Amino acid sequence: MKNRKVVCRCEDVTEEEIIKAIEEGYDDLESLKRYTGVTTGPCQGKGCLMHVLRILSQKTGKSVDEIGVTTQRQPVNPVPLYILSEGEEE
Amino acid sequence: MRVAIIGGGIVGLSTAYFLAKNGIDVSVFERKYLVYGASGRNPGGVTAQMENEFMIKLALESMRLYDEIQSEIGFNFLLRRDGYLKIADEKDAEKLENEVKFQRRHGVDVEILQPEEVKEIFPDINTESFSIASYFADGCIVFPWAVIWGLAKGCRDLGVKIYDYTPAKVVVEKGEVVGVKAKELHRADFVVNAAGAWSNEISREAGVELGNKIVKEEICVTESLKPYINPYILDISSGIYVTQTVRGEVIGGIVGSEVNAIDFKGSLNFLIRYAKRVTQLIPKLKGLSVLRQWTGVYDVGKNGLPVIGFTKVKGFIQANGFGRNGMSTGLAAGKALAEMITKGKSKLLAHV
């Protein structure tokens, strides 16, 4: 357990798990994200995306530019439903 | 025989899987990555609470196939049989009751529940927020991504070639398909248009007018909770639906509306509408935070039903227009279409 390198803390995904997924063929960023759950937790990738890019780049030999980033989706930070429910509908 | 399928969603992959089981040489062309389209953007509700006999048949058969296929392939679809609830306010009560009568006549084991009875299934529902419910205990929630990856694995194990990030065009000569043109020409005896929201363009390239309606729908997830909301809940009066994913996120959205062109823009207005209604239905969710919102697009056949079958172009086959029912009916539709391609007919598709 000492050697576990946790890459995505929200979803508890380790570097070894990411590498395994890449080897299984989930070797583009969008598929890797969905298959492993990285970047989909409360931080929405703010804490882990760069590490994931590094691993994917090292494993596939593609440059970080070539890999790109995941689609960024609103909200930037989590927003509670009770606040949203006070908003005004168009 | 060779078949080329355009679209790596549930309909395309299911068709590919059942064709390959019959020893057919199949290639699937996906213009983006698997789960990019509606098959990867939906909340995973599976039901037979339809208003059309053909769709009910497809749904009941699909529900059986989910079990069969995931064992066959050896990939967990993360399906849970926790029931599907449709709720309605007073003005839609009669509509829901009629729907239930129709479904029961066609073999769907669905029942009318009063709000107090719904509380027994899901204790935190606000019984003041609706007047009647239709409950389908066999209804399921699947993890759509797992369904698509599982089907893809099953296809590959049978020798199907799946080309992702590969747009493909139908090639027609003298009123007959020759194959599809991707990076190179792939010859095929049949080309299946299972491109979902993109089916109109694919069809036009083949010289066949399709005219499916395009619908845009918004959806969101909250942070995760331990399993709590078991059934899938759809409020037919407001169009709002909500359930929980296998990962614990509370997932929900609002039934979409027709648009002229495909776009994936999300709106704050959606979040406000959703938050207002969902916190009425389940007041306890108030403190939960929305993590992420997204948008999906799907196509609906002109008469509200899927478009499945041969066209005036020899070898060109439609398998699109499934609307919100792809996860509920796609497996059976793919199986039936594979039968039609290999044997020339299918009992399920007898009328199309």
Interface residues (C-beta under 8 A of the other chain):
Chain A: D28 E30 S31 R34 Y35 G37 T40 G41 P42 Q44 T71 R73 Q74 P75 P78 V79 P80 L81 Y82 L84 S85 G87 E88 E89 E90
Chain B: K32 Y33 L34 V35 Y36 G40 W145 W149 D164 Y165 T222 E223 S224 R247 G266 L268 N269 L271 I272 R273 Y274 A275 K276 V278 T279 L285 K286 G287 L288 S289 V290 L291 R292 Q293 W294
